[in-house]
Amino acid sequence: MGSANPTESGVRRNLEAGVLVTGGTAPHRAAEHIRELQRRELWCR
């Protein structure tokens, strides 16, 4: 996950892609994983 940054690095070096996952258990598992990282203060908003 990332953000589109109009900086020199963001335009020239970084490869970023957005993905939409629907169906199955992947979206729910990804959301749970992010919440757990936030709970452990390993990922900040």
N, C-alpha and C positions, 0 to 999 in steps of 0.2 A: 504494500500500500504506500501511497505517496501523494504528493501534490504536484500540480503543474506549476513550476516556478519559472518566471521569465528572466532568470539570471543567466549569465554566460555558461555556467556549469549545467543548468537545467536545459538550456537550448542545445549545447554542443556535446556534452558528455553523458548526461544521465539518460537512461532509457526507462521510460515510465509507461505503464499500460493500465487501463481500467478494465475490470472484469466484472460482469454481472452473472452471478450464479443463482439459479432458481431451481427449486425442486430438490428432492433427496434430503440428506441430513447435513450436507456441507454448509449451507448458510447458517443453520442453527449452531453447528459446532464452531464455526468461525466466530460468531458473535459471543459464544460462551468463552472461547479462548481469549478474545479481546477483553471481556469483562474480568477474567481472572488476571490478566496482565495488569489491568488498572487496579484491581484490588490489591495486588502485590506491589503497587506503585512502580512497576517496570515500564509502564506506558502511561504517559500523561496526555490529557486533552489539550 
